[in-house]
Amino acid sequence: MGTLKRNWRAPALIFLLLAFPLAPLAQTVTAVPKFDLTTFTGKWYEIARLPNKREKKCVSDVFNLIAQGEKLTRLQLVSSCKNKGGFPEIRSAVIKAANKSGDGKLKLVSLWPFSTPFWVLALGPDNAWSLIGSPNHKQLWILAKTPALDPQVLADIEAKAAAQGFSPAKLVMTQPVAPAAESKTTIQAPRT
């Protein structure tokens, strides 16, 4: 009887490995090592994103990050998503540093005490653009301080996303936001 109990383990283990293969080790997502929350305030335009439930109906999105208090440890995020009918859907949340290390690891709090990790993966010169993603590779945004990016700059950002294990082919490009009051400035690739 003792032999029968021991002998079922090996076939069961083989069955489990065949039925549920080990997921390939996901590439690690790395946040920028130095990040100053004070430089992240202002208006950001969504250039592209991985599809997600929250923004399923959005054709464009503008984020305003507003400093809260004298000690800048958190930002108020106000998102203005324009839906397919042309009407805005406004959402609000708080962004905080995920830890005290000073890196780009942030957390978004929409409903306290629940939070979602979002990491700043790359920043452009003078914070002209940012690459924001989740450590589980399920969410990714390309944001810019202007409504459009030069195609070469966008390609460089997509390459940075691919290097972190994201699939740029899955990115959804959003419609450029160009209200009459906004300038139609485009960030150009540096001349070499």
C-alpha positions, 0 to 999 in steps of 0.5 A, spaced: 500 500 500 505 504 501 508 503 494 502 505 491 501 512 495 508 514 493 508 512 485 502 516 484 506 522 485 510 522 479 505 521 474 501 527 477 506 531 477 508 530 469 500 531 468 500 538 472 506 540 468 503 538 461 497 541 463 499 547 466 506 549 463 510 553 466 509 560 464 516 563 461 519 567 466 517 574 464 522 580 463 523 584 469 520 591 468 525 597 471 523 603 473 527 610 472 532 610 478 531 617 479 525 620 479 522 627 481 515 628 482 515 635 482 517 635 474 511 630 473 506 636 474 502 639 468 498 637 462 500 630 459 497 628 452 496 620 451 499 618 445 498 611 445 496 605 450 495 598 451 488 596 450 485 596 457 478 596 460 478 603 463 479 607 457 475 602 452 471 607 449 476 613 449 479 616 443 483 621 446 485 622 453 488 628 457 491 628 464 492 633 468 497 632 474 496 637 480 501 638 486 498 637 492 500 641 498 507 644 500 511 637 501 510 634 494 509 627 495 503 626 491 499 628 485 492 629 483 490 626 477 485 629 473 483 625 466 479 627 461 477 622 456 474 624 450 469 618 448 467 616 441 461 621 441 465 626 443 463 627 450 468 628 456 469 622 461 472 626 467 476 621 472 480 623 478 485 619 482 491 620 487 498 618 485 503 617 490 511 614 490 510 607 492 516 607 496 521 612 499 527 610 494 526 616 489 525 612 483 519 612 478 515 607 482 508 610 483 501 607 485 495 610 483 489 610 488 482 611 485 478 608 491 482 608 498 485 603 500 486 600 494 492 602 489 495 600 482 502 600 481 504 604 475 512 605 474 515 611 470 519 606 465 523 612 461 523 619 460 524 624 454 529 630 455 526 635 459 520 630 461 517 632 454 514 625 454 514 619 458 513 611 458 508 609 464 507 601 465 505 596 470 510 591 472 505 585 470 506 588 463 498 589 462 498 596 462 502 601 458 502 608 456 506 613 452 504 620 454 507 627 451 507 634 453 504 636 446 499 633 443 503 629 437 510 626 437 515 626 431 514 619 428 522 617 430 521 619 437 515 615 437 519 609 434 524 610 439 519 610 445 516 604 442 523 600 442 524 602 449 517 599 451 519 593 447 526 592 451 522 592 457 518 586 455 512 590 452 509 589 445 509 595 441 504 592 436 499 592 441 499 599 442 492 603 440 494 610 437 489 615 440 487 621 436 491 627 437 487 632 441 488 639 438 483 644 441 483 651 438 487 654 444 492 648 444 498 649 440 500 644 434 507 643 437 510 637 435 516 634 439 522 633 434 527 628 434 534 631 435 538 632 429 545 628 429 
